[in-house]
């Protein structure tokens, strides 16, 4: 019989220990702990994410009940107070760097996006996570509540978060967008919150294409019109130049495409600096941007990023980055096992089999038929 590690051990093996130790050396402050290592902290946090523990006490008790399995994954039981202090004080930058390293590995094995063009496709958006003003005063958002904002750049090849920045809820999306470095020749889809003519000009100079919706108060002049296939829902395809008060910030001609959704009859107007792709493809790219909304909804419903096990800024950022690392590990598990199940079903099955010794594919193999079970368990019968 072939030996198998536990599923939890197999997932943690996607993170080489030498790489983790190197990152730890870069982000360690003060003396290195001898009793509760950063790896041990990471294992406990990952266990809480994958099993959906309700609280810090619940997570520690559940982990301690598996003390016989901890040695093989480089961990050991820890006191609740020690774990809480580590989450509050140990820099979350370690897990931010680990997330970036893991994304680079995951993107190498991810499937490509569904479009025919070869350009890399990204979506850019942010989601707000509400917090209690009394428990999280450092994240004051409005007069009666606190919030953090998770700014995310999603790669449509595998639907992976390629860049994440966690800020206070007041931070505007456009302020974070200018700090993101996109590959030359890539395409980024964004909503109207990212409308910034200076940033559009920056993308143009960097050889990056964007697709966004035009604001209703935009001032422009049409310099060219192209025919469109109205049976596809297209209404117009124009070349324009911006003439408003801030139009000089983006002096390059832009492409304006009108589209009416056949299902909802809603009219959309898109702006892009890509003149090569068809107008219908441009509208489909913006429609594909909805995948980042699905991603936000998925992590909020399936991972622990709405109830936190620490109240400090560092503890909150640590937990969010651990949740994103858990998402990438699930994606890697799915890509490498080549199983056609949804990520939600994968997580649900792993939650109840985390310490089972088997391969991932075994969990999704069809159960044996009743006839084969009866044949294997047939007992000696009396003959009368």
Secondary structure, 3 states (H helix, E strand, C coil): CCCCCEHHHHHHCCCCHHHHHHHHHHHCCCCCCCCCCHHHHHHHHHHHHHHCCCCHHHHHHHHHCCHHHHHHHCCCCCCHHHHHHHHHHCCCHHHHHHHHHHHHHHHCCCCCCCCCCCCCEEEEEEEEEEECCCCCHHHEEECCEEEEEEEEEEECCCCEEEEEEEEECCCCHHHHHCCCCCCCCCEEEECHHHCCHHHHHHHHHCCCEEEEECCCCCCEEEEEEECCCHHHCEEEEEEEEECCCCHHHCCCCEEEEEEECCCCCCEEEEEECCCCCCHHHHHHHHHHCHHHHHHHHHHHHHCCCCCCCCCCHHHHHHHHHHHHHHHHHHHHHHHHHCCCCCHHHHHHHHHCCCCCECCHHHHCCCCCCHHHHHHHCCCCCCCC
